[in-house]
Amino acid sequence: MNWNLTDIFKNNEEYENMKKSLLKNLDEIEKYKGKLCENANNLYSCYKLEEQALQEYERIYAYAMLKYHVDMSNQESIKLFKEAENLGTTFETKTSFISPELTYADEEKIKQYIEMNKELEPYKRDILDTLELKKHTLSQEAEDILAKYSEVFSAPENTFDILTNAEFKFGTLTNEDGEEVELTESNFSIYLRSKQEKVRKSAFKLMYKKYSEYINTISELYLANVKTNVITSKLRNYNSSLEKAVIHDDASVKVYTSLIEAIDENIEANYEFLDLKKKLLDVKEMHMYDLYVNPFEQEKDEITYEQAKNEVLKALSILGQEYTKLLNIAFDNNWIDVKAKPNKRSGAYSMGVYGIHPFVLTNFVNSKRDVSTIAHELGHSLHTYYSNKNQNIIDANYTLMVAEVASTVNELLLAYYQIENEPDKRKKAEILYEQLDMIRATFFRQAMFAEFEKDVHEKEEDGISLSSEDLDNIYYKLNEKYFGSNVKIDKEIQYEWARIPHFYTDFYVYKYATGISAAILISNNIIKQGKPYVERYIEMLKQGCSKKSIDLLKMVDVDLEAKETYVNTIKFYKEKIEELNSYYK
């Protein structure tokens, strides 16, 4: 149940040898500084070296990060991770001339090089994208300065991670069995779903008491991150930090605004679900700490890892034999670090290592909800696997715009399988409720986060100074908007923004909402159309970022700029609410 990191490096000697090779390749790349665009051969040779250096750095960084995240208090792992970050700064510094030199070269001449030298074909998309972003690329000197500051720019996120994952102690609470247990980020969600109100309330108050104690520190960290985004966007001649982020995602501001507008116009759908939730819970007043409990759940929420694995395999068999075979390889070959452990990074993620295989971190606590987490992260992993197998490393790294699609498709297919194959009516209702709550959390809640980010960044761009109190108030009012009058907006919820790690990757969270919207369309088509559509879907996964993200999704009939895409999500949500209502009645 632990990662086998010897798949990356068998021993320390291999790690050190690759580090030496990386530094040598970076020195070779730097020799093309000032000469990159002199001829087609120089351009090809530099890109070829960069491709090799990227593969080496990805392995080094992944090895260091994965070791660090299984024990964030281990000093040797911390040093290793810092070394990898330093190598990243060196990488950016030594390659920072490539974009400016391409940008300021004769565009027609560069296009002629691509036509003349067929060896440049694998790098064509990256070269043309660089030319397209000409107005956002600075001088070589300025790019070099920004590259040297990259490690400093990541300091707020790194500090936040260490503070909240390794140093925060939330205290103890009394669980449902009357035992004193320590509250952690990993088990917080379990206690929020407790059938006992006093357990949910205690966990909620303990968690946000700790964040309230450090709210000024975390506010400074977050605002420093926001200021970095805003300043960098201005330096690079973007109209806003939002525009910079969406262009980087191969998306557009229209994608972002279409999402928010669709929700603004249909927010009552969320109130409808919350109204039903209140009736199901049979409470006079529904609090924020009541939102996560499933009223249909009766037995203790436990499942073994083997059971979870088998359920994922059966549910995703609809994606074909090859996909199922790859899932088995992931399970049987230590791609996954499964269990929650002291000082292990909270949450879950999938990280691809080009030329090796993806690695998945989970914090499995025998909860039935962990099944969905495993399906989700393996969606990322197999997307990465297909992409890496079919593209070079430059074109393999698909953007965040499509990153949450394959993972959410897996979650929806899992829910469909569970509902279809559950004979017990009450258990069907339990699973259906979970699916609805997942949509609420992934679509509406992430859109609320997206509005928070947009508001904070716009205020910073307008020169408005913000305090921790301002951030708390902005977030509290958004909760009032998204949850309506059927929920008591407890004052502690104003601090929730402070524990969202994705806020340190600017404008990341909206992609969960766009991702689930795309996934609902895709999963429904997989179920209705079967193998022909599955083949189109797998073909899309193989493309990496060889096409624009919006164009990639059009391969499977999804248009993220169209408001109707998000209205369709709300329609699906309402249909599921009505279906659940039928069980309630």
NORHUFEN-V207783 format. One record per residue. N is the residue number from 1. SS is DSSP state (helix for helix, strand for strand, loop for the rest). PSI is psi in radians with two decimals (NA if undefined). Layout:
BEGIN
n=N ss=SS psi=PSI
n=N ss=SS psi=PSI
END
This chain:
BEGIN
n=1 ss=loop psi=0.22
n=2 ss=loop psi=2.72
n=3 ss=loop psi=2.55
n=4 ss=loop psi=1.52
n=5 ss=helix psi=-0.10
n=6 ss=helix psi=-0.21
n=7 ss=helix psi=-0.48
n=8 ss=loop psi=-0.95
n=9 ss=loop psi=2.21
n=10 ss=loop psi=-0.52
n=11 ss=loop psi=3.07
n=12 ss=helix psi=-0.54
n=13 ss=helix psi=-0.75
n=14 ss=helix psi=-0.75
n=15 ss=helix psi=-0.84
n=16 ss=helix psi=-0.67
n=17 ss=helix psi=-0.70
n=18 ss=helix psi=-0.63
n=19 ss=helix psi=-0.75
n=20 ss=helix psi=-0.74
n=21 ss=helix psi=-0.72
n=22 ss=helix psi=-0.85
n=23 ss=helix psi=-0.64
n=24 ss=helix psi=-0.78
n=25 ss=helix psi=-0.66
n=26 ss=helix psi=-0.65
n=27 ss=helix psi=-0.67
n=28 ss=helix psi=-0.71
n=29 ss=helix psi=-0.76
n=30 ss=helix psi=-0.40
n=31 ss=loop psi=-0.33
n=32 ss=loop psi=0.01
n=33 ss=loop psi=2.17
n=34 ss=loop psi=-0.13
n=35 ss=loop psi=0.01
n=36 ss=loop psi=-0.78
n=37 ss=loop psi=0.29
n=38 ss=loop psi=-0.63
n=39 ss=loop psi=2.93
n=40 ss=helix psi=-0.59
n=41 ss=helix psi=-0.71
n=42 ss=helix psi=-0.77
n=43 ss=helix psi=-0.77
n=44 ss=helix psi=-0.83
n=45 ss=helix psi=-0.69
n=46 ss=helix psi=-0.78
n=47 ss=helix psi=-0.67
n=48 ss=helix psi=-0.75
n=49 ss=helix psi=-0.70
n=50 ss=helix psi=-0.67
n=51 ss=helix psi=-0.78
n=52 ss=helix psi=-0.75
n=53 ss=helix psi=-0.67
n=54 ss=helix psi=-0.75
n=55 ss=helix psi=-0.74
n=56 ss=helix psi=-0.78
n=57 ss=helix psi=-0.66
n=58 ss=helix psi=-0.70
n=59 ss=helix psi=-0.77
n=60 ss=helix psi=-0.82
n=61 ss=helix psi=-0.76
n=62 ss=helix psi=-0.79
n=63 ss=helix psi=-0.81
n=64 ss=helix psi=-0.77
n=65 ss=helix psi=-0.74
n=66 ss=helix psi=-0.69
n=67 ss=helix psi=-0.73
n=68 ss=helix psi=-0.74
n=69 ss=helix psi=-0.30
n=70 ss=helix psi=-0.30
n=71 ss=loop psi=1.61
n=72 ss=loop psi=0.03
n=73 ss=loop psi=-0.13
n=74 ss=loop psi=2.05
n=75 ss=helix psi=-0.65
n=76 ss=helix psi=-0.68
n=77 ss=helix psi=-0.66
n=78 ss=helix psi=-0.79
n=79 ss=helix psi=-0.74
n=80 ss=helix psi=-0.75
n=81 ss=helix psi=-0.71
n=82 ss=helix psi=-0.66
n=83 ss=helix psi=-0.74
n=84 ss=helix psi=-0.71
n=85 ss=helix psi=-0.70
n=86 ss=helix psi=-0.68
n=87 ss=helix psi=-0.61
n=88 ss=helix psi=-0.71
n=89 ss=helix psi=-0.75
n=90 ss=helix psi=-0.76
n=91 ss=helix psi=-0.90
n=92 ss=helix psi=-0.69
n=93 ss=helix psi=-0.80
n=94 ss=helix psi=-0.33
n=95 ss=helix psi=0.03
n=96 ss=loop psi=-0.28
n=97 ss=helix psi=-0.34
n=98 ss=helix psi=-0.92
n=99 ss=helix psi=-0.85
n=100 ss=helix psi=-0.73
n=101 ss=helix psi=-0.69
n=102 ss=helix psi=-0.74
n=103 ss=helix psi=-0.74
n=104 ss=loop psi=0.08
n=105 ss=loop psi=2.92
n=106 ss=loop psi=2.03
n=107 ss=helix psi=-0.72
n=108 ss=helix psi=-0.64
n=109 ss=helix psi=-0.73
n=110 ss=helix psi=-0.73
n=111 ss=helix psi=-0.58
n=112 ss=helix psi=-0.69
n=113 ss=helix psi=-0.78
n=114 ss=helix psi=-0.68
n=115 ss=helix psi=-0.67
n=116 ss=helix psi=-0.73
n=117 ss=loop psi=1.76
n=118 ss=helix psi=-0.32
n=119 ss=helix psi=-0.30
n=120 ss=helix psi=-0.15
n=121 ss=helix psi=-0.75
n=122 ss=helix psi=-0.32
n=123 ss=helix psi=0.09
n=124 ss=helix psi=-0.85
n=125 ss=helix psi=-0.77
n=126 ss=helix psi=-0.72
n=127 ss=helix psi=-0.81
n=128 ss=helix psi=-0.63
n=129 ss=helix psi=-0.67
n=130 ss=helix psi=-0.74
n=131 ss=helix psi=-0.64
n=132 ss=helix psi=-0.56
n=133 ss=loop psi=0.42
n=134 ss=helix psi=-0.80
n=135 ss=helix psi=-0.21
n=136 ss=helix psi=0.07
n=137 ss=loop psi=2.33
n=138 ss=loop psi=-3.12
n=139 ss=loop psi=2.82
n=140 ss=helix psi=-0.72
n=141 ss=helix psi=-0.77
n=142 ss=helix psi=-0.71
n=143 ss=helix psi=-0.67
n=144 ss=helix psi=-0.70
n=145 ss=helix psi=-0.80
n=146 ss=helix psi=-0.67
n=147 ss=helix psi=-0.71
n=148 ss=helix psi=-0.46
n=149 ss=loop psi=-0.04
n=150 ss=helix psi=-0.68
n=151 ss=helix psi=-0.63
n=152 ss=helix psi=-0.69
n=153 ss=helix psi=-0.50
n=154 ss=loop psi=-0.04
n=155 ss=helix psi=-0.75
n=156 ss=helix psi=-0.76
n=157 ss=helix psi=-0.77
n=158 ss=helix psi=-0.72
n=159 ss=helix psi=-0.76
n=160 ss=helix psi=-0.78
n=161 ss=helix psi=-0.81
n=162 ss=helix psi=-0.79
n=163 ss=helix psi=-0.85
n=164 ss=helix psi=-0.47
n=165 ss=helix psi=-0.62
n=166 ss=helix psi=-0.43
n=167 ss=helix psi=-0.43
n=168 ss=loop psi=2.27
n=169 ss=loop psi=2.07
n=170 ss=loop psi=-0.23
n=171 ss=loop psi=-2.99
n=172 ss=strand psi=2.74
n=173 ss=strand psi=2.91
n=174 ss=strand psi=2.10
n=175 ss=loop psi=-3.04
n=176 ss=loop psi=-0.41
n=177 ss=loop psi=0.11
n=178 ss=loop psi=0.25
n=179 ss=loop psi=2.52
n=180 ss=strand psi=2.11
n=181 ss=strand psi=2.64
n=182 ss=strand psi=2.32
n=183 ss=loop psi=2.33
n=184 ss=loop psi=2.95
n=185 ss=helix psi=-0.60
n=186 ss=helix psi=-0.68
n=187 ss=helix psi=0.00
n=188 ss=helix psi=-0.79
n=189 ss=helix psi=-0.55
n=190 ss=helix psi=-0.80
n=191 ss=helix psi=-0.47
n=192 ss=helix psi=-0.39
n=193 ss=loop psi=0.13
n=194 ss=loop psi=2.54
n=195 ss=loop psi=-0.38
n=196 ss=loop psi=2.10
n=197 ss=helix psi=-0.69
n=198 ss=helix psi=-0.54
n=199 ss=helix psi=-0.82
n=200 ss=helix psi=-0.83
n=201 ss=helix psi=-0.74
n=202 ss=helix psi=-0.79
n=203 ss=helix psi=-0.79
n=204 ss=helix psi=-0.85
n=205 ss=helix psi=-0.66
n=206 ss=helix psi=-0.82
n=207 ss=helix psi=-0.90
n=208 ss=helix psi=-0.29
n=209 ss=helix psi=-0.79
n=210 ss=helix psi=-0.78
n=211 ss=helix psi=-0.60
n=212 ss=helix psi=-0.58
n=213 ss=helix psi=-0.50
n=214 ss=loop psi=0.30
n=215 ss=helix psi=-0.61
n=216 ss=helix psi=-0.71
n=217 ss=helix psi=-0.84
n=218 ss=helix psi=-0.62
n=219 ss=helix psi=-0.75
n=220 ss=helix psi=-0.70
n=221 ss=helix psi=-0.82
n=222 ss=helix psi=-0.77
n=223 ss=helix psi=-0.57
n=224 ss=helix psi=-0.69
n=225 ss=helix psi=-0.76
n=226 ss=helix psi=-0.80
n=227 ss=helix psi=-0.67
n=228 ss=helix psi=-0.78
n=229 ss=helix psi=-0.80
n=230 ss=helix psi=-0.81
n=231 ss=helix psi=-0.79
n=232 ss=helix psi=-0.69
n=233 ss=helix psi=-0.72
n=234 ss=helix psi=-0.77
n=235 ss=helix psi=-0.61
n=236 ss=loop psi=0.19
n=237 ss=loop psi=0.62
n=238 ss=loop psi=2.70
n=239 ss=loop psi=-0.43
n=240 ss=loop psi=2.89
n=241 ss=helix psi=-0.51
n=242 ss=helix psi=-0.80
n=243 ss=helix psi=-0.73
n=244 ss=helix psi=-0.78
n=245 ss=helix psi=-0.81
n=246 ss=helix psi=-0.59
n=247 ss=helix psi=-0.68
n=248 ss=helix psi=-0.55
n=249 ss=loop psi=0.03
n=250 ss=loop psi=0.44
n=251 ss=loop psi=-2.66
n=252 ss=loop psi=2.82
n=253 ss=helix psi=-0.53
n=254 ss=helix psi=-0.63
n=255 ss=helix psi=-0.83
n=256 ss=helix psi=-0.86
n=257 ss=helix psi=-0.60
n=258 ss=helix psi=-0.70
n=259 ss=helix psi=-0.92
n=260 ss=helix psi=-0.73
n=261 ss=helix psi=-0.74
n=262 ss=helix psi=-0.69
n=263 ss=helix psi=-0.74
n=264 ss=helix psi=-0.70
n=265 ss=helix psi=-0.24
n=266 ss=helix psi=0.44
n=267 ss=loop psi=-0.40
n=268 ss=helix psi=-0.44
n=269 ss=helix psi=-0.65
n=270 ss=helix psi=-0.66
n=271 ss=helix psi=-0.63
n=272 ss=helix psi=-0.78
n=273 ss=helix psi=-0.73
n=274 ss=helix psi=-0.59
n=275 ss=helix psi=-0.76
n=276 ss=helix psi=-0.73
n=277 ss=helix psi=-0.74
n=278 ss=helix psi=-0.73
n=279 ss=helix psi=-0.73
n=280 ss=helix psi=-0.64
n=281 ss=helix psi=-0.32
n=282 ss=loop psi=0.93
n=283 ss=loop psi=2.59
n=284 ss=loop psi=-0.61
n=285 ss=loop psi=2.13
n=286 ss=strand psi=2.15
n=287 ss=strand psi=2.96
n=288 ss=helix psi=-0.53
n=289 ss=helix psi=-0.03
n=290 ss=helix psi=-0.13
n=291 ss=loop psi=-0.40
n=292 ss=loop psi=-0.13
n=293 ss=loop psi=2.40
n=294 ss=loop psi=1.95
n=295 ss=loop psi=-0.29
n=296 ss=loop psi=-0.22
n=297 ss=loop psi=2.24
n=298 ss=loop psi=-0.94
n=299 ss=loop psi=2.89
n=300 ss=loop psi=2.38
n=301 ss=loop psi=1.38
n=302 ss=loop psi=2.58
n=303 ss=loop psi=2.54
n=304 ss=loop psi=2.82
n=305 ss=helix psi=-0.67
n=306 ss=helix psi=-0.72
n=307 ss=helix psi=-0.74
n=308 ss=helix psi=-0.78
n=309 ss=helix psi=-0.84
n=310 ss=helix psi=-0.64
n=311 ss=helix psi=-0.72
n=312 ss=helix psi=-0.77
n=313 ss=helix psi=-0.76
n=314 ss=helix psi=-0.78
n=315 ss=helix psi=-0.65
n=316 ss=helix psi=0.08
n=317 ss=helix psi=-0.33
n=318 ss=helix psi=-0.33
n=319 ss=helix psi=0.09
n=320 ss=loop psi=2.91
n=321 ss=helix psi=-0.74
n=322 ss=helix psi=-0.78
n=323 ss=helix psi=-0.78
n=324 ss=helix psi=-0.70
n=325 ss=helix psi=-0.72
n=326 ss=helix psi=-0.64
n=327 ss=helix psi=-0.76
n=328 ss=helix psi=-0.69
n=329 ss=helix psi=-0.76
n=330 ss=helix psi=-0.80
n=331 ss=helix psi=-0.67
n=332 ss=helix psi=-0.14
n=333 ss=loop psi=0.54
n=334 ss=loop psi=0.72
n=335 ss=loop psi=-0.31
n=336 ss=strand psi=2.26
n=337 ss=strand psi=1.90
n=338 ss=strand psi=-1.01
n=339 ss=strand psi=2.64
n=340 ss=loop psi=2.38
n=341 ss=loop psi=2.75
n=342 ss=loop psi=2.33
n=343 ss=loop psi=0.14
n=344 ss=loop psi=2.56
n=345 ss=loop psi=2.39
n=346 ss=loop psi=2.92
n=347 ss=loop psi=-2.67
n=348 ss=loop psi=2.62
n=349 ss=strand psi=2.90
n=350 ss=strand psi=2.35
n=351 ss=strand psi=2.14
n=352 ss=loop psi=2.53
n=353 ss=loop psi=1.86
n=354 ss=loop psi=2.30
n=355 ss=loop psi=-0.14
n=356 ss=loop psi=-1.71
n=357 ss=loop psi=2.92
n=358 ss=loop psi=2.74
n=359 ss=strand psi=2.46
n=360 ss=strand psi=2.29
n=361 ss=strand psi=2.22
n=362 ss=strand psi=2.87
n=363 ss=strand psi=1.25
n=364 ss=strand psi=2.14
n=365 ss=loop psi=0.50
n=366 ss=loop psi=0.45
n=367 ss=loop psi=2.50
n=368 ss=loop psi=-0.45
n=369 ss=helix psi=-0.33
n=370 ss=helix psi=-0.42
n=371 ss=helix psi=-0.78
n=372 ss=helix psi=-0.67
n=373 ss=helix psi=-0.77
n=374 ss=helix psi=-0.81
n=375 ss=helix psi=-0.74
n=376 ss=helix psi=-0.93
n=377 ss=helix psi=-0.59
n=378 ss=helix psi=-0.40
n=379 ss=helix psi=-0.79
n=380 ss=helix psi=-0.82
n=381 ss=helix psi=-0.78
n=382 ss=helix psi=-0.53
n=383 ss=helix psi=-0.83
n=384 ss=helix psi=-0.73
n=385 ss=helix psi=-0.89
n=386 ss=helix psi=-0.75
n=387 ss=helix psi=-0.83
n=388 ss=helix psi=-0.61
n=389 ss=helix psi=-0.42
n=390 ss=helix psi=-0.08
n=391 ss=loop psi=2.75
n=392 ss=loop psi=2.97
n=393 ss=helix psi=-0.49
n=394 ss=helix psi=-0.72
n=395 ss=helix psi=-0.11
n=396 ss=helix psi=-0.51
n=397 ss=loop psi=1.47
n=398 ss=loop psi=2.66
n=399 ss=loop psi=2.91
n=400 ss=helix psi=-0.34
n=401 ss=helix psi=-0.63
n=402 ss=helix psi=-0.09
n=403 ss=helix psi=-0.60
n=404 ss=helix psi=0.07
n=405 ss=helix psi=-0.98
n=406 ss=helix psi=-0.64
n=407 ss=helix psi=-0.72
n=408 ss=helix psi=-0.55
n=409 ss=helix psi=-0.77
n=410 ss=helix psi=-0.72
n=411 ss=helix psi=-0.75
n=412 ss=helix psi=-0.67
n=413 ss=helix psi=-0.62
n=414 ss=helix psi=-0.83
n=415 ss=helix psi=-0.73
n=416 ss=helix psi=-0.82
n=417 ss=helix psi=-0.79
n=418 ss=helix psi=-0.76
n=419 ss=helix psi=-0.77
n=420 ss=helix psi=-0.59
n=421 ss=loop psi=0.17
n=422 ss=loop psi=1.99
n=423 ss=loop psi=-0.45
n=424 ss=loop psi=2.17
n=425 ss=helix psi=-0.71
n=426 ss=helix psi=-0.67
n=427 ss=helix psi=-0.59
n=428 ss=helix psi=-0.81
n=429 ss=helix psi=-0.66
n=430 ss=helix psi=-0.80
n=431 ss=helix psi=-0.72
n=432 ss=helix psi=-0.72
n=433 ss=helix psi=-0.74
n=434 ss=helix psi=-0.70
n=435 ss=helix psi=-0.76
n=436 ss=helix psi=-0.75
n=437 ss=helix psi=-0.57
n=438 ss=helix psi=-0.73
n=439 ss=helix psi=-0.73
n=440 ss=helix psi=-0.80
n=441 ss=helix psi=-0.63
n=442 ss=helix psi=-0.56
n=443 ss=helix psi=-1.11
n=444 ss=helix psi=-0.83
n=445 ss=helix psi=-0.74
n=446 ss=helix psi=-0.55
n=447 ss=helix psi=-0.64
n=448 ss=helix psi=-0.77
n=449 ss=helix psi=-0.72
n=450 ss=helix psi=-0.70
n=451 ss=helix psi=-0.70
n=452 ss=helix psi=-0.87
n=453 ss=helix psi=-0.79
n=454 ss=helix psi=-0.78
n=455 ss=helix psi=-0.82
n=456 ss=helix psi=-0.79
n=457 ss=helix psi=-0.69
n=458 ss=helix psi=-0.66
n=459 ss=helix psi=-0.72
n=460 ss=helix psi=-0.71
n=461 ss=helix psi=-0.51
n=462 ss=loop psi=0.06
n=463 ss=loop psi=0.33
n=464 ss=loop psi=2.11
n=465 ss=loop psi=2.35
n=466 ss=loop psi=2.48
n=467 ss=loop psi=3.05
n=468 ss=helix psi=-0.63
n=469 ss=helix psi=-0.69
n=470 ss=helix psi=-0.78
n=471 ss=helix psi=-0.75
n=472 ss=helix psi=-0.75
n=473 ss=helix psi=-0.75
n=474 ss=helix psi=-0.81
n=475 ss=helix psi=-0.70
n=476 ss=helix psi=-0.77
n=477 ss=helix psi=-0.61
n=478 ss=helix psi=-0.64
n=479 ss=helix psi=-0.71
n=480 ss=helix psi=-0.73
n=481 ss=helix psi=-0.80
n=482 ss=helix psi=-0.43
n=483 ss=helix psi=-0.33
n=484 ss=helix psi=-2.89
n=485 ss=helix psi=-0.19
n=486 ss=helix psi=-0.08
n=487 ss=strand psi=2.34
n=488 ss=strand psi=1.99
n=489 ss=loop psi=1.55
n=490 ss=loop psi=2.51
n=491 ss=helix psi=-0.51
n=492 ss=helix psi=-0.42
n=493 ss=helix psi=-0.31
n=494 ss=helix psi=-0.36
n=495 ss=helix psi=-0.05
n=496 ss=helix psi=-0.63
n=497 ss=helix psi=-0.54
n=498 ss=helix psi=-0.22
n=499 ss=helix psi=0.28
n=500 ss=loop psi=1.76
n=501 ss=helix psi=-0.48
n=502 ss=helix psi=-0.28
n=503 ss=helix psi=-0.27
n=504 ss=helix psi=-0.06
n=505 ss=loop psi=1.78
n=506 ss=loop psi=2.30
n=507 ss=loop psi=0.82
n=508 ss=loop psi=-0.73
n=509 ss=loop psi=-0.50
n=510 ss=helix psi=-0.41
n=511 ss=helix psi=-0.35
n=512 ss=helix psi=-0.74
n=513 ss=helix psi=-0.76
n=514 ss=helix psi=-0.61
n=515 ss=helix psi=-0.77
n=516 ss=helix psi=-0.54
n=517 ss=helix psi=-0.78
n=518 ss=helix psi=-0.72
n=519 ss=helix psi=-0.63
n=520 ss=helix psi=-0.78
n=521 ss=helix psi=-0.78
n=522 ss=helix psi=-0.83
n=523 ss=helix psi=-0.68
n=524 ss=helix psi=-0.66
n=525 ss=helix psi=-0.63
n=526 ss=helix psi=-0.79
n=527 ss=helix psi=-0.73
n=528 ss=helix psi=-0.69
n=529 ss=helix psi=-0.35
n=530 ss=loop psi=-2.49
n=531 ss=helix psi=-0.80
n=532 ss=helix psi=-0.71
n=533 ss=helix psi=-0.66
n=534 ss=helix psi=-0.73
n=535 ss=helix psi=-0.71
n=536 ss=helix psi=-0.70
n=537 ss=helix psi=-0.82
n=538 ss=helix psi=-0.66
n=539 ss=helix psi=-0.67
n=540 ss=helix psi=-0.73
n=541 ss=helix psi=-0.50
n=542 ss=loop psi=-0.24
n=543 ss=loop psi=-0.29
n=544 ss=loop psi=-2.18
n=545 ss=loop psi=0.56
n=546 ss=loop psi=-0.23
n=547 ss=loop psi=2.85
n=548 ss=loop psi=2.54
n=549 ss=helix psi=-0.77
n=550 ss=helix psi=-0.68
n=551 ss=helix psi=-0.61
n=552 ss=helix psi=-0.83
n=553 ss=helix psi=-0.44
n=554 ss=helix psi=-0.36
n=555 ss=loop psi=-0.44
n=556 ss=loop psi=0.50
n=557 ss=loop psi=0.60
n=558 ss=loop psi=2.19
n=559 ss=loop psi=1.84
n=560 ss=loop psi=-0.25
n=561 ss=loop psi=-0.25
n=562 ss=loop psi=2.22
n=563 ss=helix psi=-0.53
n=564 ss=helix psi=-0.51
n=565 ss=helix psi=-0.71
n=566 ss=helix psi=-0.54
n=567 ss=helix psi=-0.64
n=568 ss=helix psi=-0.68
n=569 ss=helix psi=-0.77
n=570 ss=helix psi=-0.64
n=571 ss=helix psi=-0.80
n=572 ss=helix psi=-0.75
n=573 ss=helix psi=-0.82
n=574 ss=helix psi=-0.65
n=575 ss=helix psi=-0.70
n=576 ss=helix psi=-0.58
n=577 ss=helix psi=-0.77
n=578 ss=helix psi=-0.69
n=579 ss=helix psi=-0.74
n=580 ss=helix psi=-0.64
n=581 ss=helix psi=-0.63
n=582 ss=helix psi=-0.59
n=583 ss=helix psi=-0.68
n=584 ss=helix psi=-0.72
n=585 ss=loop psi=NA
END
